[in-house]
Amino acid sequence: MLEHGKISAVQMGLMMYSSIVTTAILYLPAAIYDYAGRDLWLSPIVSAILGCIPVCVVYELHRLYPGDSIIQYSCSIVGKIGGKLIGAIILLLILFISNQALWQYGEFVSGYFLPHTPQVVLLGTMAFA
């Protein structure tokens, strides 16, 4: 249940875990195919286990600093300047990841479903939505 537009730590953990694991399941096999060979089927299992680590870290930080945002408690942990720097890095990382996801979605849709539609139209429509 949303209270004042905030989500609980469990909800945030579930969102993080699902995004980490799905990304790892989609991209990890292609990256480790040369090394894994026939044992490639283990990569989703390893990625699921490793995906729990950031979720546990964020959950513990939320438990230690209830009601604070990640930028607020990073300022408490590493100081005001370091916390603001970490906050800026996190915001830029979110912007970069969103841009990558939007671009990959546009490539997928234009490559398979709408090959004659300009990608600018697809990306603009998705970004607007």
N, C-alpha and C positions, 0 to 999 in steps of 0.2 A: 504494500500500500504506500502510495506517495504521500509524504507529509512535507509541505513547503518545497516541493520539487526536488527532494533529496531521495537517493536510493540507499538501501541498506548495504552493509558490507557483504552479505551473502549474495545479494543481487549483483553487485559489482563483480564479485568473484566468479559468479556463473557467466556473466558477460565476458569477462577477461578470459576465462578458461575456454569457452567455446570459440572465441576468436583466435586464441593462440593455437589450439589444437587443430582447428580447421585449416589455418594457414600452414601449420607444420605438416599436416597430412597432404595438402596439395603441393607444397614446394619442396619439402624435405626429400621425398623419394627421387626426384629428378636431380637433386644436388648430390645425393650419396650413392647413386646407382653404380658409378664406377668402382666405388670402394666396397659396397655391400654384396653385389652380385646376387646370388640365390637367396641371401638372407635379407633381401629388401623388405619382406613382409614384416620384419621386426621394427622398422622405422616408425610406423604409427604408434606402436606400443611405447617405444622410447620417447617419442614426442609427447604422448599423453602424460607420461610420468614427469618429464621435464617441464611440461606446461603447468604442473601443480606448484612448482617453486615460486614463480612470480605471484600467483594467486595467494599462496600462504604468506608471502612477504607483505603484500598489500593488505591482507586481512589483519595481520598482526599490527601493522602501522595504524590501521583504522581502530583497532581495539585499544592501542596505547594512546591515540589522539582522537577521541570521539568528537564528532562534530566539526573537525577541521578538514579543510581541503588538502590535497597533496602539496600544494604550494605553501599553505600555512604551516603544515608540520615539517616540511623540508626546511623552512626558515627556523623552526625550533631546533632542528637537529644539527644543521650545518651553519647556522647564522643567517643574518639578513641578506647579505650580498650573495652568499652561496645558494641560499634558498631561492632567491629571485633568478639566479642563473639557472638553477635546476628547473624552475618553473618555465623559463623561456625555452629551454631545451625540450621540455615535455610538450609545450605548445607547438613548437616547430616540428617535433616528431609526429604529433597527431596530424598536423597539416600535411606533412610528407606522406604519411601512410594513407590518409584520405585521398590524396592526389593519386597515389599509386593504384589504390583500389578503383577509383573512378576511371583511370586510364585503362586498366585491365578489363573492366566491365565494358568500356567502349570498344576495345579491341575484340572482345568476345562477341558482342552483339553485331558489330559491323562485319566481322569475319564470317559469322554463321547465319545470321538472320536477316540483316539489312545491309547487304554488300554495296548497294548503290547510294546509301544515305551517307552524307558527309559526317565524319566523326565529330566535327564541331557541333553539329545539331544534336547528336546523341549525348555527348558530354554536357552540353549546355542544358539539355532537358533533364538529365539526371542530376546535375548540380542544382538546378532550380527546384526540382522535387525534393 
